[in-house]
Structure formats: C-alpha cells, structure tokens
Amino acid sequence: MYPMTQEKMRSVVRTKYGSPNILSIQEIDRPRPKDNELLIQVHASTVNRTDCGALWGAPFIFRFFVGFPRPRHLATGSDFAGEVVEVGMNVTRFKKGDRVFGFNDHGLGSHAQYMTIVESPNVAVIPASVSYVQAAASLEGAHYAYNFISKVRVEKGSKVIVNGGTGGIGSAAIQMLNYLGAEVDAVCATEYLEKVGKLGAVRVFDYTREDFTKQNSGLYDFVFDAVGKSSFGACKLLLKPDGVYISSELGPNFENPFLALLTPVMGRQRVVFPVPVDIPRTIQHMQMLLERRQFNPLIDREYPLDKIAEAFEYVASGHKIGNVVINNLG
Ligand SMILES: NC(=O)c1ccc[n+]([C@@H]2O[C@H](COP(=O)([O-])OP(=O)(O)OC[C@H]3O[C@@H](n4cnc5c(N)ncnc54)[C@H](OP(=O)(O)O)[C@@H]3O)[C@@H](O)[C@H]2O)c1
C-alpha cells in the first residue's frame, strides 16, 4: 500500500527547450512505478552531448523524438546507474535491491533522485565489481562508439585512427577497438597525449601541432572521426583502397549521409553514416566488457545534482574529456 502522502524527491525541472539557465532543482513527487515499471534510486548519471540536444531541442528535428512542442520529461538525463527500490507487479527480470544501469537516447528523466523505467532490454544489471559512477559513464559515448564499430567489420590487426580520442565516443571507441585486436592510432590535444596513449592508442597525434590527415597514404582500414571535425575528402588518402570513413557528424557541407549512399556504388573506399540503433545490444556488450575488466570509462568531472546547469555548460563547451558524471551519492 502507498502512504497517503506521496514521498518527495529532488529533481531537475524544465518545461521548455532552452539553455542551462532554464534548469531548476525542485522538490517534486517521487514517481510511482506502473505494473511493468521499476522505480530506481538514481545514484549516478551523466551529462552528455545527447542530453545537450534534448535540453536545447537542437537540431530541431530531435524534438520529435524527445517531445514536441515541449520536452516529454520534466527532468533531463538519458542514462543512469542506481538501485531498484520497487517493482511493478508484472516485472519479472528485476527485483528490489538490484544494481542496474541503462540508457535511452530519447531521454529518461534521470537527472533526479528517483526515476521510473519500463522493464526492457534498455536496463541491465551492473557487474559486481563496477561502481555506480563507472557504470553510468559506460553508456552514452559507448553506445555511439559501438554503433560505429558494429557498422563495419573490424578484425584482429585492422588499422584504425580515431579522431577525437578524448571524447565520450572516442575514448570508448579506442578501448572497444583494442578489445577486438585492432591497432589503433588517435588524435587529441597536447595535454591529453599520455592519457589517450594509456587508453590503448599506439600513435597519438596532437591536433594543435600537426594535421593527422597529412601522414603517409593508404595506412588505415578505418578512419573513425569521433568528433566530426574532418571530412571524407581530407581523409581519403589515409585510407587503404577499400577503407571506410565514419564520422559522428554530418560533415562540413552536410555531405556524409549522401556520401554514404553514393560511395558504395562509386568506388572501393566508402563512407558509412552511423545512424545509432540497438541500445540493448550496446548495453549487453558493455556489461560483458565491464565484467571482464576490458573497459574503464574515462571520467572527467563529477558534479552534484544541484550543479547541473554548470555541468551542462561545461559539456556544451565541446571540451570535456570522456564523461561528466552527476553523482547523487556525493
Ligand atoms: N551521430 C550521433 O548520433 C551523435 C551522438 C552523440 C554525439 N554526437 C556528436 O559527436 C561528437 C562527439 O561527441 P562526444 O560526446 O564524444 O563529444 P565530447 O565528449 O564533447 O568530446 C569531444 C572531444 O574532442 C576534442 N576535440 C575538439 N576538437 C578536436 C579536434 N579538432 N581534433 C581532435 N579532437 C578534438 C575535445 O577536447 P579539446 O577541445 O580539449 O581538444 C573533446 O575531448 C559531437 O560533435 C557530438 O555532437 C553525435
């Protein structure tokens, strides 16, 4: 039986699209799980580039996925790691006390102390040795990185260069490629050369001093531009004759989706556009990598929930490395 008065929680609240100054922290009713839902006490979540899109409602088309004309969720937040504190009567895979993590690129309202989520493959149990902070930081960037990798055939010995090796996507991609036995080079700024080398990159290029596209030609099976700052044209010479270029962005002239259609019929080198799909597949993969200690998320800063606007400002600057975590455990 529920108590007569509903319990309260602290949550980020916003009712329209806009910049971080529209965010407030309010005490609101704690949600109640429906029959097919879990009530989660959120211990950690991240502020990531997907959340920025959902906060600003940009690009505009994204609003049709995260809520039109207003955001669907009162709170921002697309990933979480926490504890199941209550389950609906039809829930079968989870029980009270389970440590779980999950992600939904259309938003979950996880920037709060509690959230509900439908029992689905978008939620999974956190491996025992992994902390809530680590689990939360192994989702959003990892999903887009795995999405790059799943679109092509990376094999043991494949040669790959990851542009933006410090990013949420790039730092995850380097580690996942290493797991597959690829030989990975990466590109980042001067201060992070050592850090990116430790993630598993063999050669690390400093983009502030050299242009990685001007190396010897025909070196790579794959160019993964995880920060979307290059173009297929500039990277063509780097690729082997049947090499593949993938970018997280549309390209300087919005050309990547068109090149993805044209290049497979025009020549052997091709562009693949990584439309992100299949979050459950990523979560399963991350569960496995974390369990085997083959993935250690790069964590930049941690903020308390109260400092959410500051966290968004930092992430939107485009200069974060790895993941920015909202730590509700303090
Ligand atoms: N296609 C999709 O579905 C999708 C989904 C999520 C994100 N994205 C996009 O993917 C991109 C990366 O996302 P993310 O979450 O990984 O971003 P992020 O965590 O903000 O990382 C970007 C990283 O790139 C570094 N960087 C900036 N300029 C660079 C350059 N010229 N060369 C190499 N590194 C550079 C930045 O550090 P410094 O500035 O200090 O060097 C930063 O560490 C963003 O543009 C984002 O909008 C696309």
The ligand as an SDF file (V2000), in Angstrom:
LIG
                    3D

 48 52  0  0  0  0  0  0  0  0999 V2000
   25.6920   10.9760  -34.5730 N   0  0  0  0  0  0  0  0  0  0  0  0
   25.1840   10.8490  -33.3400 C   0  0  0  0  0  0  0  0  0  0  0  0
   24.2140   10.1450  -33.1220 O   0  0  0  0  0  0  0  0  0  0  0  0
   25.8800   11.5640  -32.2010 C   0  0  0  0  0  0  0  0  0  0  0  0
   25.5570   11.2540  -30.8900 C   0  0  0  0  0  0  0  0  0  0  0  0
   26.2460   11.8770  -29.8480 C   0  0  0  0  0  0  0  0  0  0  0  0
   27.1890   12.8310  -30.1640 C   0  0  0  0  0  0  0  0  0  0  0  0
   27.4100   13.1430  -31.4670 N   0  0  0  0  0  0  0  0  0  0  0  0
   28.4190   14.1470  -31.8400 C   0  0  0  0  0  0  0  0  0  0  0  0
   29.6720   13.5000  -31.7890 O   0  0  0  0  0  0  0  0  0  0  0  0
   30.6670   14.4180  -31.4200 C   0  0  0  0  0  0  0  0  0  0  0  0
   31.4800   13.8610  -30.2750 C   0  0  0  0  0  0  0  0  0  0  0  0
   30.6430   13.5680  -29.1720 O   0  0  0  0  0  0  0  0  0  0  0  0
   31.3000   13.2690  -27.7730 P   0  0  0  0  0  0  0  0  0  0  0  0
   30.2100   13.0320  -26.8260 O   0  0  0  0  0  0  0  0  0  0  0  0
   32.3650   12.2540  -27.9070 O   0  0  0  0  0  0  0  0  0  0  0  0
   31.9520   14.7030  -27.5190 O   0  0  0  0  0  0  0  0  0  0  0  0
   32.8600   15.2180  -26.3350 P   0  0  0  0  0  0  0  0  0  0  0  0
   32.8960   14.2040  -25.2580 O   0  0  0  0  0  0  0  0  0  0  0  0
   32.4400   16.6040  -26.0570 O   0  0  0  0  0  0  0  0  0  0  0  0
   34.3160   15.1750  -26.9710 O   0  0  0  0  0  0  0  0  0  0  0  0
   34.8170   15.9170  -27.9500 C   0  0  0  0  0  0  0  0  0  0  0  0
   36.3380   15.8430  -27.7280 C   0  0  0  0  0  0  0  0  0  0  0  0
   37.0120   16.1730  -28.9060 O   0  0  0  0  0  0  0  0  0  0  0  0
   38.1390   17.0190  -28.5760 C   0  0  0  0  0  0  0  0  0  0  0  0
   38.3870   17.8480  -29.7670 N   0  0  0  0  0  0  0  0  0  0  0  0
   37.8960   19.0740  -30.0570 C   0  0  0  0  0  0  0  0  0  0  0  0
   38.3420   19.4760  -31.2540 N   0  0  0  0  0  0  0  0  0  0  0  0
   39.1260   18.4860  -31.7360 C   0  0  0  0  0  0  0  0  0  0  0  0
   39.8640   18.3250  -32.9290 C   0  0  0  0  0  0  0  0  0  0  0  0
   39.8860   19.2680  -33.8770 N   0  0  0  0  0  0  0  0  0  0  0  0
   40.5430   17.1810  -33.1130 N   0  0  0  0  0  0  0  0  0  0  0  0
   40.5340   16.2090  -32.1820 C   0  0  0  0  0  0  0  0  0  0  0  0
   39.8680   16.3170  -31.0000 N   0  0  0  0  0  0  0  0  0  0  0  0
   39.1650   17.4330  -30.7960 C   0  0  0  0  0  0  0  0  0  0  0  0
   37.6600   17.7890  -27.3590 C   0  0  0  0  0  0  0  0  0  0  0  0
   38.7150   18.1670  -26.4910 O   0  0  0  0  0  0  0  0  0  0  0  0
   39.5990   19.5070  -26.7520 P   0  0  0  0  0  0  0  0  0  0  0  0
   38.6830   20.5400  -27.3120 O   0  0  0  0  0  0  0  0  0  0  0  0
   40.1410   19.8600  -25.4150 O   0  0  0  0  0  0  0  0  0  0  0  0
   40.6500   19.0430  -27.6860 O   0  0  0  0  0  0  0  0  0  0  0  0
   36.8030   16.7740  -26.6250 C   0  0  0  0  0  0  0  0  0  0  0  0
   37.5390   15.9980  -25.6900 O   0  0  0  0  0  0  0  0  0  0  0  0
   29.9420   15.7200  -31.0630 C   0  0  0  0  0  0  0  0  0  0  0  0
   30.0670   16.5800  -32.1730 O   0  0  0  0  0  0  0  0  0  0  0  0
   28.5170   15.3050  -30.8740 C   0  0  0  0  0  0  0  0  0  0  0  0
   27.5930   16.3150  -31.1920 O   0  0  0  0  0  0  0  0  0  0  0  0
   26.7990   12.5150  -32.4860 C   0  0  0  0  0  0  0  0  0  0  0  0
  1  2  1  0
  2  3  2  0
  2  4  1  0
  4  5  1  0
  4 48  2  0
  5  6  2  0
  6  7  1  0
  7  8  2  0
  8  9  1  0
  8 48  1  0
  9 10  1  0
  9 46  1  0
 10 11  1  0
 11 12  1  0
 11 44  1  0
 12 13  1  0
 13 14  1  0
 14 15  2  0
 14 16  1  0
 14 17  1  0
 17 18  1  0
 18 19  2  0
 18 20  1  0
 18 21  1  0
 21 22  1  0
 22 23  1  0
 23 24  1  0
 23 42  1  0
 24 25  1  0
 25 26  1  0
 25 36  1  0
 26 27  1  0
 26 35  1  0
 27 28  2  0
 28 29  1  0
 29 30  1  0
 29 35  2  0
 30 31  1  0
 30 32  2  0
 32 33  1  0
 33 34  2  0
 34 35  1  0
 36 37  1  0
 36 42  1  0
 37 38  1  0
 38 39  2  0
 38 40  1  0
 38 41  1  0
 42 43  1  0
 44 45  1  0
 44 46  1  0
 46 47  1  0
M  CHG  2   8   1  16  -1
M  END
$$$$
